[in-house]
Amino acid sequence: MNIHQIDLNHLKGLETPFYYYDMDLLATTLNQAKQAADKRGFHVHYALKANCNPRVLEMIQAKGFGADCVSGNEVQQAIDCGFPADQITFAGVGKADKEINLALQHQIFAFNVESIQELLVINELAAKAGVKAQVSLRINPNVDAHTHHYITTGLDENKFGVPNSELEKAAAVLRECANLELLGLHFHVGSQITDINVFKSLCVKVNEWKNWFEERGTAIKVLNVGGGLGVDYHQPDAHPYADFEAYFDVFDKFLERTAQQEVHFELGRALVAQAGSLVSRVLYTKSGVKKHFLILDAGMTELMRPALYQAFHKIEKLGGQADAELMNYDVVGPICESSDCFGKEVPLPPSERGDLIAIRTAGAYGEVMASRYNLRDEMRFVYSDNM
Ligand code: LLP
């Protein structure tokens, strides 16, 4: 159920702030993505880093997605929420030995490996455990994702992937590592990508590198092209919500592959962003010389994206007169930092202490990035199917 459809008196009786998850919308989004992927024979591993709430994960698992994890705890969380081990991948530039061991012990599908040293460590730990690990090599394709510089990952200057200059050596190391099996290649150029041409450029690079390996006699079974599909934060109720058809179509058209070669994706944001809203209460209103402030009981501790990336999230008042003349407010939180601001000059109906405010499209990188700074309360949740 959309947050605006819920009885306001009911919402007002709940303790705030809380994350509200619209489980119907989540299901619809997942169905759309799954159908668009299945139609083209593509596999999607959901990137847990975007949201690893168990209720959300259980639904994603039930819809048939795999899991893309970036820590031992995420691998464990995926297993606890029902993802079969052979549908779990483990990525990240800094995997600790204990995390690698956990993944080996569960015989996960694959490690996405980011350096030669890491290949050698996984080989050694796999030998000790008496198992063989399937690995994909992450290549840095040097494609500009045209997104916020904090979340672009595929440029030469970024820390991710095996540098191109080392690939020859990596291929040789792989041939010598008896406890490793090369599955394929892994790429990821960034997040919140709204320009579909970026994915076309990625396909060109993937084709080049795939050929490079095949020309050297290395078989490539899996092409993992990462995630990154962006969402429209200005239209929280847009439907259909993300253009999964257009996204997968680019890869279908531009990736060169044989019928045996699998194409894998690691979508996070586009699957979960729209299903979450942060609901907060106005604690105080304050009018300065130049500004009107709404001081909320949620802050950067609950949703860090505006403070960290100057990210836009639509801010809406719940309830109230639809035709009220709007006022401009700076909507801020209670934390002792000036960056604790959700939006400046936000047009909203006149608001007062006790009113409820929804910060929309907060289902991705919201809850997971929350902190207890200022010794804030533990996070609260409300799920639409429990209302
Ligand atoms: N695969 C890899 C290797 C990644 O690094 C990421 C995200 C994904 C997949 C999933 O990307 P998505 O489909 O969600 O764009 N905290 C930032 C986003 C950081 C993304 C990091 N990597 C934010 O709040 O915008």
Residues whose N, C-alpha, C, O or C-beta is under 5 A from the ligand:
A	BS01	LLP	A47 A50 A91 I151 H188 G190 S191 Q192 G226 G227 G228 L229 E266 L267 G268 R269 A270 R305 Y365
